[in-house]
């Protein structure tokens, strides 16, 4: 029986007493070819799951670092099909779980049936759709219910009484947003994060992973006691840009997050 790669990875991590490291990178920054190489580099550096962001012109959840990466990708000629090709090529040599972060506006413009069909063909493991509220999941859910693709829910600090509803059908992992506002490196985290994540975990057996603002090993360690993993985005995207996409420097940076 097939097991989604995300479930398999979390089962392995649990058996080893480890937490998930989930890097985010922007597809097409600096190019589709380099993104494919970066996925392999991140896996070699110890990534457990990789989040591939599809660039968007007006991203509501992304801070300046990821916005700039998206603009660089567009300037280089990025197309949505590039992400599917990246996943297809990675699948020829790796079984690392791959999750696509994409805005619903992009899916709608591309054609939602066609988008999901291509996710299936490429062998994508999960989707994160920040601008699709729970009440509108039916725009996508019927298309993936009979597939092996998981819809990864985002739950925020202010979700409160909505948490049980948001996570009741959660698969893969729950993306717990650690702070108000957009993505980006932070020096301080909201004091409510621990109680918030514990509340998520009280309502689901699906792993809870923290994202937004995490950029160092120290940040990750502070969540070890209660989170099942951490998502690191802006710090890695910044390292890719500032190093000129030096694979070795990116590898060492991500290894240092373990």
Secondary structure per residue as TSV (DSSP state, phi and psi in degrees):
chain	resnum	aa	ss	phi	psi
A	1	X	-	360.0	133.8
A	2	X	-	-68.7	136.9
A	3	X	-	-118.1	126.9
A	4	X	-	-52.2	139.1
A	5	X	H	-59.2	-30.0
A	6	X	H	-66.6	-46.5
A	7	X	H	-60.4	-43.5
A	8	X	H	-61.2	-43.8
A	9	X	H	-63.9	-45.2
A	10	X	H	-66.2	-32.8
A	11	X	H	-64.9	-42.1
A	12	X	H	-63.6	-44.9
A	13	X	H	-63.8	-41.6
A	14	X	H	-61.7	-42.2
A	15	X	H	-64.3	-29.7
A	16	X	H	-93.3	-4.0
A	17	X	T	70.1	32.9
A	18	X	-	-115.5	164.0
A	19	X	-	-110.2	155.1
A	20	X	E	-79.1	136.8
A	21	X	E	-108.2	118.3
A	22	X	E	-121.1	95.0
A	23	X	E	-76.7	148.3
A	24	X	E	-111.4	136.0
A	25	X	E	-134.5	157.4
A	26	X	E	-94.4	120.5
A	27	X	T	-58.3	133.6
A	28	X	T	87.8	-0.8
A	29	X	S	-111.3	108.9
A	30	X	S	-87.6	-11.8
A	31	X	-	-161.3	164.4
A	32	X	H	-63.7	-39.2
A	33	X	H	-63.4	-41.8
A	34	X	H	-72.1	-32.2
A	35	X	H	-61.8	-42.8
A	36	X	H	-59.7	-43.3
A	37	X	H	-65.9	-37.3
A	38	X	H	-64.7	-37.1
A	39	X	H	-57.9	-45.2
A	40	X	H	-65.2	-39.2
A	41	X	H	-63.4	-44.2
A	42	X	H	-63.3	-39.8
A	43	X	H	-64.2	-43.4
A	44	X	H	-61.7	-30.4
A	45	X	T	-81.8	-5.9
A	46	X	T	113.0	8.6
A	47	X	-	-64.2	142.1
A	48	X	S	-98.7	-37.0
A	49	X	E	-140.5	146.2
A	50	X	E	-122.6	132.9
A	51	X	E	-101.4	120.0
A	52	X	E	-102.6	117.3
A	53	X	E	-88.9	133.0
A	54	X	-	-89.5	120.3
A	55	X	-	-56.3	147.3
A	56	X	-	-142.5	144.7
A	57	X	T	-71.0	-25.6
A	58	X	T	-138.5	66.5
A	59	X	-	-75.9	117.9
A	60	X	S	-73.7	-23.1
A	61	X	S	-104.6	-6.3
A	62	X	-	-99.4	136.4
A	63	X	-	-80.8	-176.4
A	64	X	H	-60.2	-34.6
A	65	X	H	-65.3	-46.8
A	66	X	H	-75.2	-33.7
A	67	X	H	-58.7	-45.6
A	68	X	H	-63.1	-38.1
A	69	X	H	-62.8	-41.4
A	70	X	H	-62.9	-40.8
A	71	X	H	-65.8	-37.8
A	72	X	H	-64.2	-39.4
A	73	X	H	-63.3	-45.6
A	74	X	H	-62.3	-40.8
A	75	X	H	-62.4	-27.9
A	76	X	T	-86.8	2.8
A	77	X	T	93.9	18.0
A	78	X	-	-56.8	138.8
A	79	X	-	-128.3	152.5
A	80	X	H	-54.8	-38.0
A	81	X	H	-59.4	-23.8
A	82	X	H	-60.5	-38.9
A	83	X	H	-65.5	-41.3
A	84	X	H	-63.1	-38.9
A	85	X	H	-66.1	-39.2
A	86	X	H	-59.1	-48.0
A	87	X	H	-62.5	-44.5
A	88	X	H	-57.8	-44.2
A	89	X	H	-68.9	-39.5
A	90	X	H	-63.8	-38.6
A	91	X	H	-62.6	-20.7
A	92	X	T	-71.0	-17.8
A	93	X	T	-134.7	-2.5
A	94	X	-	-148.8	149.2
A	95	X	-	-110.9	18.2
A	96	X	-	-63.7	136.2
A	97	X	E	-62.3	133.7
A	98	X	E	-122.4	125.7
A	99	X	E	-117.7	132.9
A	100	X	E	-97.9	128.1
A	101	X	E	-99.3	118.8
A	102	X	-	-146.5	142.2
A	103	X	-	-82.0	143.0
A	104	X	H	-60.7	-31.1
A	105	X	H	-56.2	-37.7
A	106	X	H	-68.0	-44.7
A	107	X	H	-60.9	-44.2
A	108	X	H	-62.6	-44.8
A	109	X	H	-66.5	-34.5
A	110	X	H	-76.0	-30.1
A	111	X	-	106.5	110.0
A	112	X	H	-64.5	-37.3
A	113	X	H	-64.5	-43.6
A	114	X	H	-65.3	-39.3
A	115	X	H	-62.5	-49.4
A	116	X	H	-66.1	-38.7
A	117	X	H	-58.2	-41.8
A	118	X	H	-73.8	-29.9
A	119	X	H	-62.5	-41.7
A	120	X	H	-65.0	-46.9
A	121	X	H	-61.9	-39.5
A	122	X	H	-77.6	-19.4
A	123	X	T	77.7	49.7
A	124	X	-	-77.4	144.3
A	125	X	-	-96.2	-27.2
A	126	X	E	-160.6	162.9
A	127	X	E	-128.6	138.5
A	128	X	E	-117.8	121.3
A	129	X	-	-124.6	91.7
A	130	X	T	-62.7	-28.9
A	131	X	T	-101.1	18.7
A	132	X	-	-111.9	99.7
A	133	X	-	-66.5	158.4
A	134	X	G	-52.7	-40.6
A	135	X	G	-64.1	-14.8
A	136	X	G	-114.6	16.3
A	137	X	G	-56.4	-27.4
A	138	X	G	-63.9	-11.6
A	139	X	G	-65.5	-28.6
A	140	X	T	-122.3	-38.1
A	141	X	H	-50.8	-46.5
A	142	X	H	-60.0	-26.4
A	143	X	H	-78.4	-21.7
A	144	X	H	-112.6	-6.2
A	145	X	T	-57.2	-35.4
A	146	X	T	-98.3	17.0
A	147	X	S	-114.6	-179.6
A	148	X	S	-96.6	13.1
A	149	X	-	-91.9	133.6
A	150	X	E	-100.4	140.9
A	151	X	E	-91.3	115.9
A	152	X	-	-89.0	115.2
A	153	X	-	-78.0	143.8
A	154	X	E	-100.6	132.1
A	155	X	E	-127.1	133.1
A	156	X	-	-108.2	169.1
A	157	X	T	-57.5	-29.7
A	158	X	T	-96.5	8.9
A	159	X	-	-65.0	-33.2
A	160	X	G	49.9	-120.3
A	161	X	G	-65.3	-13.3
A	162	X	G	-81.5	-13.5
A	163	X	H	-54.4	-49.7
A	164	X	H	-55.8	-39.5
A	165	X	H	-68.8	-42.5
A	166	X	H	-67.1	-29.3
A	167	X	H	-108.4	0.0
A	168	X	T	-62.3	-29.4
A	169	X	T	-115.7	21.8
A	170	X	-	-62.4	139.3
A	171	X	-	-130.8	152.1
A	172	X	S	82.2	-84.9
A	173	X	-	-159.3	159.7
A	174	X	E	-96.7	128.0
A	175	X	E	-87.9	105.2
A	176	X	E	-92.3	115.2
A	177	X	E	-80.9	116.8
A	178	X	-	-76.5	-13.7
A	179	X	S	-153.4	165.9
A	180	X	S	-78.1	153.3
A	181	X	S	95.3	-154.1
A	182	X	S	-103.6	175.3
A	183	X	-	-64.4	160.0
A	184	X	-	146.3	155.4
A	185	X	-	-68.7	141.7
A	186	X	-	-133.8	153.2
A	187	X	S	-92.7	-25.4
A	188	X	-	-130.3	150.1
A	189	X	-	-116.8	151.7
A	190	X	-	-58.5	137.6
A	191	X	T	-66.5	-14.4
A	192	X	T	-87.4	-3.2
A	193	X	H	-57.7	-47.6
A	194	X	H	-61.6	-48.9
A	195	X	H	-64.7	-34.4
A	196	X	H	-64.4	-48.7
A	197	X	H	-65.9	-39.7
A	198	X	H	-63.7	-34.3
A	199	X	H	-67.1	-40.7
A	200	X	H	-58.4	-46.6
A	201	X	H	-68.4	-25.4
A	202	X	H	-69.6	-20.9
A	203	X	S	-105.8	-1.4
A	204	X	-	-158.7	150.0
A	205	X	S	-90.6	-4.2
A	206	X	S	-70.0	135.5
A	207	X	-	-53.2	142.7
A	208	X	E	-109.9	120.7
A	209	X	E	-118.5	143.4
A	210	X	E	-101.5	135.3
A	211	X	E	-135.6	172.0
A	212	X	S	83.2	113.2
A	213	X	S	90.0	-5.7
A	214	X	-	-86.6	123.9
A	215	X	-	-139.2	-8.7
A	216	X	S	-134.5	165.7
A	217	X	H	-61.9	-35.8
A	218	X	H	-64.1	-39.2
A	219	X	H	-60.1	-46.2
A	220	X	H	-63.6	-42.6
A	221	X	H	-63.4	-30.6
A	222	X	H	-69.2	-17.9
A	223	X	T	-102.2	-1.2
A	224	X	T	-57.3	-35.1
A	225	X	T	-69.4	-23.2
A	226	X	T	-135.5	-12.9
A	227	X	-	-99.9	157.7
A	228	X	S	-95.4	-3.7
A	229	X	E	172.8	171.0
A	230	X	E	-133.2	145.9
A	231	X	E	-106.9	126.6
A	232	X	E	-119.8	118.9
A	233	X	-	-118.2	-73.8
A	234	X	H	-55.4	-39.9
A	235	X	H	-63.0	-37.3
A	236	X	H	-74.4	-42.9
A	237	X	H	-60.3	-39.7
A	238	X	H	-64.3	-43.0
A	239	X	H	-63.5	-40.2
A	240	X	H	-59.1	-46.0
A	241	X	H	-69.6	-50.6
A	242	X	H	-68.5	-24.7
A	243	X	T	-90.5	-0.4
A	244	X	T	68.9	31.4
A	245	X	S	59.7	41.6
A	246	X	-	-74.3	110.0
A	247	X	H	-58.1	-39.9
A	248	X	H	-67.5	-40.0
A	249	X	H	-67.3	-38.6
A	250	X	H	-65.4	-43.8
A	251	X	H	-58.6	-46.8
A	252	X	H	-65.6	-37.8
A	253	X	H	-63.2	-46.4
A	254	X	H	-69.8	-38.1
A	255	X	H	-59.4	-34.3
A	256	X	T	-71.0	-11.4
A	257	X	T	-84.7	-14.4
A	258	X	-	-71.5	360.0
